[in-house]
Amino acid sequence: MKNTIAFLGLFLTFTQLSKAQSISYYPFNSQLAVSSNPTNIAWAEVRMQMNSATSAITSELGPMLTVYKTKDAVFYTGGGVNIGWMSNVFNQSSLLKGYYGSLGVRAYPFSSVPHLGLNFEFTPYTDSKVQTGLLRAWLGVNYHFGKNKLK
């Protein structure tokens, strides 16, 4: 519990210092994501589940690293934790639900709207006891506020 609170505090501090600059929506998975500048080398993202019963609402927090950039795309990797904020309140279960990794691309293919992009990502996921897992795939759209730092 103390480690989770410390991680959350560091993550929120990092996000505040980096001035969150991107918002993404994954309609097939009903996820909303807010991130710092994904065109930087290091950035962070928070994802919130949108259509869930109150006791099952989860969020994902994690740092990301940009591994390659082109003039129209950002390739990245990272990972983090899945936290069930309300599960402890309703059914006294663990706050930490699991861990995930990320391998994805954010493409900005529209020259007429350069801040609008498409996201595609693989996110392997395992529960907190590392006993079961999923290979998730995300497809979504993003809008990048501020200045894109692409080549």
Summary of the structure (lengths in Angstrom):
residues: 151
radius of gyration: 15.5
end to end distance: 41.6
largest distance: 50.0
contacts: 459
relative contact order: 0.19
helix: 17%
strand: 50%
